[in-house]
Amino acid sequence: MRTVDKIRSGLIDKILSIRNKDFLLALDNLISSSSVDNDVVELTAEQKEMFEMSEVDIKNERLISQEAMDKRNLEWLNGL
């Protein structure tokens, strides 16, 4: 956690040196909009179904590596 504390301290030092009001307001908006929300995300029926299908695929070992997927995607793109 020391790294996080160092980053936080560095950011605080930089923010304290900023005198531009518009920049600070924009930074405040950015930080406020990207704060971690603890809101529960409601999934649609379709999203839940896709998750369930994924779980079945994993259980039945119907998997593909990222490398194989990248190769498949490139072949598909080149065929367009």
MIBAKOL-721984 format. One record per residue (C-alpha): residue in three letters; chain; x, y, z. Coordinates in steps of 0.1 Angstrom, whole numbers. Layout:
N
<pt code="ALA" unit="A" c1="X" c2="Y" c3="Z"/>
...
***
This chain:
80
<pt code="MET" unit="A" c1="0" c2="0" c3="0"/>
<pt code="ARG" unit="A" c1="30" c2="23" c3="2"/>
<pt code="THR" unit="A" c1="28" c2="28" c3="-35"/>
<pt code="VAL" unit="A" c1="-8" c2="40" c3="-33"/>
<pt code="ASP" unit="A" c1="1" c2="64" c3="-5"/>
<pt code="LYS" unit="A" c1="30" c2="78" c3="-26"/>
<pt code="ILE" unit="A" c1="7" c2="83" c3="-56"/>
<pt code="ARG" unit="A" c1="-19" c2="100" c3="-35"/>
<pt code="SER" unit="A" c1="6" c2="123" c3="-18"/>
<pt code="GLY" unit="A" c1="21" c2="132" c3="-52"/>
<pt code="LEU" unit="A" c1="-13" c2="140" c3="-66"/>
<pt code="ILE" unit="A" c1="-21" c2="161" c3="-36"/>
<pt code="ASP" unit="A" c1="11" c2="181" c3="-40"/>
<pt code="LYS" unit="A" c1="4" c2="187" c3="-76"/>
<pt code="ILE" unit="A" c1="-32" c2="197" c3="-70"/>
<pt code="LEU" unit="A" c1="-21" c2="222" c3="-43"/>
<pt code="SER" unit="A" c1="2" c2="239" c3="-68"/>
<pt code="ILE" unit="A" c1="-26" c2="244" c3="-94"/>
<pt code="ARG" unit="A" c1="-40" c2="280" c3="-94"/>
<pt code="ASN" unit="A" c1="-63" c2="277" c3="-125"/>
<pt code="LYS" unit="A" c1="-99" c2="276" c3="-112"/>
<pt code="ASP" unit="A" c1="-113" c2="261" c3="-145"/>
<pt code="PHE" unit="A" c1="-87" c2="234" c3="-144"/>
<pt code="LEU" unit="A" c1="-95" c2="226" c3="-108"/>
<pt code="LEU" unit="A" c1="-132" c2="225" c3="-115"/>
<pt code="ALA" unit="A" c1="-127" c2="201" c3="-144"/>
<pt code="LEU" unit="A" c1="-105" c2="179" c3="-122"/>
<pt code="ASP" unit="A" c1="-131" c2="179" c3="-95"/>
<pt code="ASN" unit="A" c1="-158" c2="169" c3="-121"/>
<pt code="LEU" unit="A" c1="-135" c2="141" c3="-134"/>
<pt code="ILE" unit="A" c1="-128" c2="128" c3="-99"/>
<pt code="SER" unit="A" c1="-164" c2="130" c3="-88"/>
<pt code="SER" unit="A" c1="-177" c2="112" c3="-119"/>
<pt code="SER" unit="A" c1="-152" c2="84" c3="-117"/>
<pt code="SER" unit="A" c1="-156" c2="77" c3="-79"/>
<pt code="VAL" unit="A" c1="-162" c2="41" c3="-70"/>
<pt code="ASP" unit="A" c1="-199" c2="36" c3="-67"/>
<pt code="ASN" unit="A" c1="-213" c2="9" c3="-45"/>
<pt code="ASP" unit="A" c1="-245" c2="8" c3="-65"/>
<pt code="VAL" unit="A" c1="-258" c2="-26" c3="-75"/>
<pt code="VAL" unit="A" c1="-259" c2="-30" c3="-112"/>
<pt code="GLU" unit="A" c1="-291" c2="-47" c3="-124"/>
<pt code="LEU" unit="A" c1="-285" c2="-71" c3="-153"/>
<pt code="THR" unit="A" c1="-310" c2="-77" c3="-180"/>
<pt code="ALA" unit="A" c1="-325" c2="-111" c3="-186"/>
<pt code="GLU" unit="A" c1="-303" c2="-114" c3="-217"/>
<pt code="GLN" unit="A" c1="-271" c2="-105" c3="-198"/>
<pt code="LYS" unit="A" c1="-280" c2="-131" c3="-171"/>
<pt code="GLU" unit="A" c1="-286" c2="-157" c3="-197"/>
<pt code="MET" unit="A" c1="-252" c2="-149" c3="-214"/>
<pt code="PHE" unit="A" c1="-234" c2="-154" c3="-180"/>
<pt code="GLU" unit="A" c1="-252" c2="-187" c3="-174"/>
<pt code="MET" unit="A" c1="-242" c2="-198" c3="-209"/>
<pt code="SER" unit="A" c1="-206" c2="-188" c3="-201"/>
<pt code="GLU" unit="A" c1="-207" c2="-208" c3="-169"/>
<pt code="VAL" unit="A" c1="-219" c2="-239" c3="-188"/>
<pt code="ASP" unit="A" c1="-191" c2="-234" c3="-214"/>
<pt code="ILE" unit="A" c1="-165" c2="-232" c3="-186"/>
<pt code="LYS" unit="A" c1="-179" c2="-263" c3="-168"/>
<pt code="ASN" unit="A" c1="-178" c2="-283" c3="-201"/>
<pt code="GLU" unit="A" c1="-143" c2="-270" c3="-209"/>
<pt code="ARG" unit="A" c1="-154" c2="-253" c3="-241"/>
<pt code="LEU" unit="A" c1="-127" c2="-227" c3="-239"/>
<pt code="ILE" unit="A" c1="-104" c2="-210" c3="-263"/>
<pt code="SER" unit="A" c1="-71" c2="-192" c3="-254"/>
<pt code="GLN" unit="A" c1="-67" c2="-155" c3="-260"/>
<pt code="GLU" unit="A" c1="-40" c2="-162" c3="-285"/>
<pt code="ALA" unit="A" c1="-63" c2="-185" c3="-305"/>
<pt code="MET" unit="A" c1="-91" c2="-160" c3="-303"/>
<pt code="ASP" unit="A" c1="-68" c2="-132" c3="-316"/>
<pt code="LYS" unit="A" c1="-58" c2="-155" c3="-345"/>
<pt code="ARG" unit="A" c1="-94" c2="-163" c3="-353"/>
<pt code="ASN" unit="A" c1="-103" c2="-126" c3="-352"/>
<pt code="LEU" unit="A" c1="-74" c2="-117" c3="-375"/>
<pt code="GLU" unit="A" c1="-84" c2="-144" c3="-400"/>
<pt code="TRP" unit="A" c1="-120" c2="-131" c3="-399"/>
<pt code="LEU" unit="A" c1="-109" c2="-95" c3="-404"/>
<pt code="ASN" unit="A" c1="-86" c2="-104" c3="-433"/>
<pt code="GLY" unit="A" c1="-115" c2="-122" c3="-450"/>
<pt code="LEU" unit="A" c1="-137" c2="-91" c3="-451"/>
***
